Amino acid sequence: MEKKIKLISTKSVVSVSVTGSYCELSCKHCNKKYLDSMIDIKDENLTKFFKTKDTALISGGSLKNGSVPFYLEYERIKKLKEKNLYLNAHTGYIPSKQFEKTLIFDTISLDIVGSDKILKQVYNLKVDLKELQENILIYNEFLQKIKVKKPDITPHITIGIYYGKDSYEEDAIDFISKISPEKLVLNVLIPTKNTYFEKIKEIEIRRILEVYDYAKKKLEKSSIYLGCMRPFGKNREELDFAIFEKGIDAIVNPSSKLVGLLEKNPENFIKLNGCCALL
């Protein structure tokens, strides 16, 4: 039986910030702008946003050590989980004493980079890549020892994150191979207004496909997804078609033209709703 591609919609997802609009890094690709679209976890009307939605993306701004401090809002997160919501968490660096608290989540989404240059010049972090990688490996070992229900690690790579240039993506994939994830999510740098990268040229489709090919070869047992974070417009449409032809496993919020084409043969795809890291 031929593999069906997953077409994933994020309409059932509410993005929740554990820090409100606060962030200590002001990364060059974000500059806290993406926090504006998130709901503050302290919002007294938070539960109303889930009347017709079943998934929470727990995220927020980062501390100077690269951690998104979900653990400071653990009690509020527990209340969300009690409503039987699916929880995907962007945690960043996870302090070892907070490992246990991650078990409340269904998956952990981690942004993986392949060079200290990206950490220091783009994320404005003063920590070493080796330190962050060691943290991930230790956390992965912690999860392997857990016998009850536990979250998966879903690594994410943002292609072009280093000033729109080749961004050591292959090095990031080499590291990811050490944890053998169920899936890898490939995002693409978005030149976002009012950020340092606002005027950066969009990443060439050729380069995106190169990274996909390398990931597919290196991570033979992992599914590869094209994530929701990628530029809109003509390039998005062209990318969706090109990477579909390559045989990618899933595309998040696919272009309407690709959906229209696939709907002519509905036996070749499956439509899903939620965070791709959960599906």
Wavefront OBJ file of the C-alpha trace (Angstrom):
o trace
v 0.000 0.000 0.000
v 1.367 3.398 -1.012
v 2.187 5.822 1.792
v -0.328 8.595 2.383
v 0.959 12.118 2.927
v -0.407 13.919 5.986
v -1.961 17.341 5.342
v -2.067 19.035 8.736
v -4.121 22.078 9.720
v -3.259 24.052 12.864
v -6.753 25.524 13.248
v -7.337 23.474 16.409
v -4.227 24.889 18.129
v -4.002 27.745 20.638
v -0.515 29.173 21.213
v 0.024 29.996 24.885
v 2.910 32.023 26.309
v 4.173 31.218 29.800
v 5.978 34.585 29.887
v 3.399 36.877 28.311
v 5.324 39.290 26.071
v 8.521 38.988 28.118
v 11.747 37.615 26.628
v 15.368 38.155 27.632
v 16.894 37.349 24.240
v 15.167 39.332 21.452
v 16.502 36.945 18.803
v 17.257 38.400 15.390
v 14.573 36.366 13.610
v 11.817 37.052 16.150
v 12.512 40.133 18.297
v 9.578 39.080 20.524
v 7.116 39.642 17.641
v 5.786 36.080 17.698
v 4.844 36.481 21.347
v 2.248 39.055 20.266
v 0.097 36.335 18.676
v 0.153 34.106 21.762
v -2.332 34.078 24.637
v -0.828 34.854 28.030
v -1.204 31.814 30.280
v -2.307 34.224 33.025
v -5.210 35.514 30.906
v -8.335 34.986 33.005
v -10.267 34.098 29.839
v -7.748 31.499 28.673
v -10.120 28.532 28.821
v -12.579 30.276 26.494
v -10.073 29.952 23.664
v -10.385 26.157 23.903
v -14.156 25.907 23.437
v -13.649 24.590 19.901
v -9.937 23.727 20.040
v -8.217 20.758 21.630
v -4.481 21.526 21.462
v -2.238 23.950 23.337
v 1.208 24.944 22.138
v 2.984 25.920 25.353
v 5.699 28.387 24.459
v 6.899 31.857 25.427
v 9.972 34.018 25.712
v 13.359 32.694 26.727
v 15.565 33.353 29.720
v 19.254 34.135 29.210
v 20.162 30.455 29.590
v 17.904 29.518 26.657
v 15.113 28.083 28.797
v 11.428 28.810 28.222
v 10.367 28.692 31.901
v 7.250 26.523 31.633
v 8.049 25.165 35.093
v 7.191 28.532 36.671
v 3.623 28.131 35.403
v 3.322 24.415 36.069
v 0.105 24.699 38.096
v -1.628 26.621 35.303
v -0.404 24.063 32.761
v -1.834 21.283 34.950
v -5.242 22.960 34.784
v -5.059 22.924 30.992
v -4.112 19.250 31.006
v -7.060 18.500 33.277
v -9.286 19.658 30.406
v -7.918 16.764 28.333
v -6.051 19.040 25.956
v -3.114 17.843 23.902
v 0.018 19.702 24.998
v 3.046 20.436 22.842
v 5.798 22.403 24.614
v 8.586 24.552 23.230
v 10.890 24.305 26.220
v 14.305 25.355 24.983
v 17.022 24.336 27.430
v 15.520 22.171 30.201
v 17.209 22.427 33.612
v 17.751 18.887 34.931
v 15.770 19.591 38.090
v 12.756 20.347 35.851
v 12.879 17.123 33.807
v 10.094 15.551 35.869
v 7.714 18.415 35.113
v 7.971 17.768 31.369
v 6.055 14.501 31.792
v 2.825 16.492 31.732
v 3.357 17.194 28.027
v 2.510 14.980 25.074
v 5.561 16.064 23.114
v 8.559 18.359 23.517
v 9.522 20.485 20.512
v 13.180 21.476 20.526
v 14.854 23.885 18.117
v 18.172 22.340 17.091
v 21.043 24.321 15.573
v 24.381 23.159 14.224
v 26.754 25.951 15.227
v 27.739 28.167 18.147
v 27.546 31.078 15.700
v 23.774 30.714 15.540
v 23.398 30.589 19.312
v 25.525 33.668 19.882
v 24.786 35.818 16.822
v 21.120 34.986 16.149
v 19.691 33.839 19.491
v 21.907 36.178 21.548
v 22.714 33.291 23.869
v 25.913 33.131 25.883
v 25.872 29.373 26.289
v 27.882 26.831 24.316
v 26.365 24.470 21.777
v 28.058 21.480 23.424
v 26.356 22.371 26.704
v 22.920 22.498 25.089
v 23.518 19.279 23.169
v 24.626 17.504 26.323
v 21.461 18.703 28.038
v 19.334 17.185 25.270
v 21.168 13.864 25.396
v 20.803 13.664 29.183
v 17.106 14.535 28.899
v 16.671 11.857 26.240
v 18.286 9.306 28.580
v 15.903 10.428 31.325
v 12.919 9.765 29.058
v 14.212 6.320 28.069
v 14.087 5.278 31.724
v 10.451 6.321 32.130
v 8.103 3.346 31.826
v 4.784 5.205 32.035
v 3.374 7.578 29.409
v 5.979 10.156 28.444
v 6.490 12.853 25.820
v 8.419 12.357 22.607
v 11.209 14.708 21.604
v 10.354 16.366 18.296
v 13.357 18.259 16.949
v 12.806 21.306 14.729
v 15.308 22.907 12.362
v 14.812 26.379 10.893
v 16.462 26.346 7.481
v 18.354 29.576 6.772
v 18.344 30.770 10.393
v 21.929 32.071 10.050
v 21.283 35.320 8.172
v 19.517 33.466 5.371
v 22.703 31.587 4.474
v 23.534 27.905 4.716
v 23.019 27.484 8.447
v 24.850 24.320 9.450
v 21.636 22.369 9.010
v 23.536 19.179 8.175
v 25.462 19.473 11.448
v 22.166 19.866 13.306
v 20.821 16.740 11.585
v 23.968 14.815 12.503
v 23.310 15.626 16.150
v 19.613 14.780 15.882
v 20.546 11.314 14.612
v 21.920 10.569 18.087
v 18.414 10.619 19.594
v 16.631 8.786 16.741
v 13.400 10.817 16.872
v 10.098 9.608 15.490
v 9.956 12.734 13.341
v 11.905 15.847 12.357
v 10.144 19.119 11.556
v 11.751 21.380 8.964
v 10.809 25.041 9.220
v 12.050 27.853 6.978
v 13.236 31.298 8.062
v 10.522 33.935 7.665
v 11.816 37.494 7.049
v 9.566 39.014 9.725
v 8.703 42.711 9.850
v 10.342 44.702 12.650
v 13.062 42.128 13.182
v 16.756 42.239 12.274
v 16.053 39.745 9.505
v 13.169 41.727 8.008
v 14.889 42.323 4.664
v 16.661 39.006 4.291
v 16.017 37.267 0.988
v 13.805 34.200 1.196
v 15.635 30.882 1.313
v 16.063 29.212 -2.074
v 13.904 26.135 -2.607
v 17.003 24.344 -3.886
v 18.622 24.687 -0.459
v 15.505 23.535 1.388
v 15.370 20.399 -0.744
v 19.074 19.784 -0.097
v 18.441 19.813 3.642
v 15.420 17.535 3.206
v 17.483 15.054 1.159
v 20.229 14.992 3.781
v 17.721 14.501 6.605
v 15.981 11.673 4.762
v 19.304 9.921 4.195
v 20.656 10.458 7.716
v 17.413 9.763 9.596
v 16.217 6.670 7.761
v 13.703 5.665 10.429
v 12.321 9.156 11.091
v 9.416 10.846 9.358
v 10.174 14.291 7.901
v 7.571 17.047 8.153
v 7.445 20.504 6.554
v 6.383 22.707 9.458
v 4.048 25.665 9.770
v 6.816 28.266 10.066
v 7.655 29.141 6.464
v 7.016 32.211 4.290
v 3.674 32.703 2.568
v 3.287 33.665 -1.084
v 4.388 32.143 -4.368
v 7.523 30.545 -2.927
v 5.444 28.658 -0.355
v 3.311 27.187 -3.100
v 6.338 26.187 -5.172
v 8.041 24.687 -2.122
v 4.967 22.661 -1.177
v 4.778 21.116 -4.647
v 8.528 20.487 -4.860
v 8.818 18.823 -1.474
v 5.638 16.820 -2.076
v 7.279 15.418 -5.209
v 10.264 14.441 -3.043
v 7.990 12.251 -0.927
v 7.835 14.207 2.336
v 5.703 12.591 5.027
v 3.621 15.615 6.058
v 3.011 19.261 5.179
v 1.539 21.692 7.697
v -0.990 24.246 6.406
v -0.358 23.259 2.769
v -1.087 25.639 -0.088
v -4.628 25.534 -1.449
v -3.360 24.578 -4.919
v -1.589 21.498 -3.603
v -4.677 20.499 -1.607
v -6.818 20.977 -4.714
v -4.547 18.724 -6.717
v -4.452 15.991 -4.074
v -8.218 16.049 -3.565
v -8.561 14.557 -7.050
v -7.103 11.370 -5.547
v -8.242 11.383 -1.892
v -6.843 7.903 -1.314
v -3.325 9.423 -1.430
v -3.580 11.711 1.599
v -5.034 12.064 5.059
v -6.177 15.338 6.642
v -5.382 15.971 10.308
v -5.777 18.810 12.790
v -3.374 19.892 15.522
v 0.304 20.537 16.180
v 2.340 18.507 13.722
v 4.658 17.358 16.501
v 1.692 15.442 17.943
v 0.595 13.776 14.692
l 1 2 3 4 5 6 7 8 9 10 11 12 13 14 15 16 17 18 19 20 21 22 23 24 25 26 27 28 29 30 31 32 33 34 35 36 37 38 39 40 41 42 43 44 45 46 47 48 49 50 51 52 53 54 55 56 57 58 59 60 61 62 63 64 65 66 67 68 69 70 71 72 73 74 75 76 77 78 79 80 81 82 83 84 85 86 87 88 89 90 91 92 93 94 95 96 97 98 99 100 101 102 103 104 105 106 107 108 109 110 111 112 113 114 115 116 117 118 119 120 121 122 123 124 125 126 127 128 129 130 131 132 133 134 135 136 137 138 139 140 141 142 143 144 145 146 147 148 149 150 151 152 153 154 155 156 157 158 159 160 161 162 163 164 165 166 167 168 169 170 171 172 173 174 175 176 177 178 179 180 181 182 183 184 185 186 187 188 189 190 191 192 193 194 195 196 197 198 199 200 201 202 203 204 205 206 207 208 209 210 211 212 213 214 215 216 217 218 219 220 221 222 223 224 225 226 227 228 229 230 231 232 233 234 235 236 237 238 239 240 241 242 243 244 245 246 247 248 249 250 251 252 253 254 255 256 257 258 259 260 261 262 263 264 265 266 267 268 269 270 271 272 273 274 275 276 277 278 279
